[in-house]
Amino acid sequence: MIIENSGLIGLESDLAYLDEAMEKLGFFRGQWEYYRATYDLKLETGSEDYYLRINTRVKEGKLEKPDAILAIEAVYMGRASFPHGLDYETPIPQAQLNTATQRLHQLKEALSA
């Protein structure tokens, strides 16, 4: 599920601040390479795990440097599938959607300040 109205697309931050803001909200940097990074927030139900994922791309510098500037490119959510990956077609439970919306709002506030 693509989350289109997050207000985050295009926002930029340096890597050090973005890592700090994401960590405070429960996200972890799951995948990264020299020009992009993905931040994930794990949302659990009793039997399934869902992930809110935020993709970023380096606009200036190199990702391993704290002063690299990253821009948010996409925000989406999916159910964890075995052995790894996300299923974007499965409906997301309302409780997890509510939590995701709240965290996205908090992130937008942190990056807009």
C-alpha positions as CSV (number, residue, x, y, z in Angstrom):
1,M,0.0,0.0,0.0
2,I,1.5,3.3,-1.1
3,I,0.8,6.1,1.4
4,E,0.4,9.2,-0.8
5,N,-0.8,12.0,1.5
6,S,2.0,11.7,4.1
7,G,3.4,15.2,3.4
8,L,6.9,13.7,3.6
9,I,7.7,13.3,-0.1
10,G,10.5,15.6,-1.1
11,L,11.4,16.6,2.5
12,E,15.2,16.7,3.0
13,S,17.4,16.2,6.0
14,D,21.0,15.4,6.7
15,L,21.7,11.8,7.5
16,A,22.7,12.4,11.2
17,Y,19.4,14.2,12.0
18,L,17.3,11.8,9.9
19,D,18.8,8.8,11.7
20,E,18.1,10.4,15.1
21,A,14.5,11.5,14.3
22,M,13.7,8.1,12.9
23,E,15.2,6.2,15.8
24,K,13.2,8.3,18.3
25,L,10.0,7.2,16.5
26,G,10.9,3.5,16.4
27,F,12.3,3.3,12.9
28,F,15.5,1.5,11.9
29,R,17.6,1.9,8.8
30,G,17.0,-1.5,7.3
31,Q,18.5,-1.3,3.8
32,W,21.1,1.1,2.6
33,E,23.6,1.5,-0.1
34,Y,25.7,4.4,-1.4
35,Y,22.8,6.4,-2.8
36,R,19.7,5.4,-1.0
37,A,18.5,4.3,2.5
38,T,15.3,2.6,3.6
39,Y,13.8,3.2,7.1
40,D,11.3,0.6,8.5
41,L,8.9,0.7,11.4
42,K,7.7,-2.7,12.6
43,L,4.1,-2.9,13.6
44,E,2.9,-6.1,15.1
45,T,-0.4,-7.8,15.6
46,G,-0.9,-11.0,17.5
47,S,-0.1,-13.1,14.4
48,E,1.3,-10.9,11.7
49,D,4.0,-8.2,11.3
50,Y,3.5,-5.1,9.2
51,Y,6.2,-2.6,8.1
52,L,5.9,1.1,7.4
53,R,8.7,1.8,5.0
54,I,10.2,5.1,4.0
55,N,12.6,5.3,1.0
56,T,15.2,8.0,0.8
57,R,17.7,9.0,-1.8
58,V,21.0,10.9,-1.4
59,K,20.8,14.4,-2.9
60,E,24.3,15.5,-1.8
61,G,27.3,13.7,-0.4
62,K,27.8,10.0,0.4
63,L,25.4,8.0,2.6
64,E,28.1,6.9,5.1
65,K,28.8,10.6,5.9
66,P,26.6,12.2,8.6
67,D,26.3,15.5,6.6
68,A,24.9,13.7,3.5
69,I,21.6,15.2,2.5
70,L,18.7,12.7,1.9
71,A,15.3,13.3,0.3
72,I,12.2,11.2,1.1
73,E,11.0,9.6,-2.1
74,A,8.2,7.2,-1.1
75,V,6.2,6.0,1.9
76,Y,4.5,2.6,1.8
77,M,3.3,-0.2,4.0
78,G,3.0,-4.0,3.7
79,R,2.7,-7.3,5.5
80,A,5.9,-9.2,6.2
81,S,6.1,-12.3,4.0
82,F,8.4,-15.3,4.3
83,P,11.3,-15.6,3.9
84,H,11.7,-11.9,3.5
85,G,10.0,-9.1,1.8
86,L,6.7,-7.2,2.0
87,D,3.3,-8.1,0.6
88,Y,1.7,-4.8,-0.5
89,E,-1.6,-6.2,-1.6
90,T,-2.8,-7.5,1.8
91,P,-5.2,-5.0,3.6
92,I,-3.6,-3.4,6.6
93,P,-5.5,-3.6,10.0
94,Q,-6.9,-0.3,11.1
95,A,-4.9,-0.2,14.4
96,Q,-1.6,-0.5,12.4
97,L,-2.8,2.2,9.9
98,N,-3.6,4.5,12.8
99,T,-0.1,4.0,14.4
100,A,1.5,4.5,11.0
101,T,-0.4,7.8,10.4
102,Q,0.6,9.0,13.8
103,R,4.3,8.3,13.3
104,L,4.3,9.9,9.9
105,H,2.8,13.0,11.3
106,Q,5.4,13.1,14.1
107,L,8.2,12.6,11.5
108,K,6.8,15.4,9.4
109,E,6.8,17.7,12.4
110,A,10.4,16.7,13.2
111,L,11.6,17.3,9.7
112,S,9.7,20.6,9.2
113,A,11.0,22.2,12.4
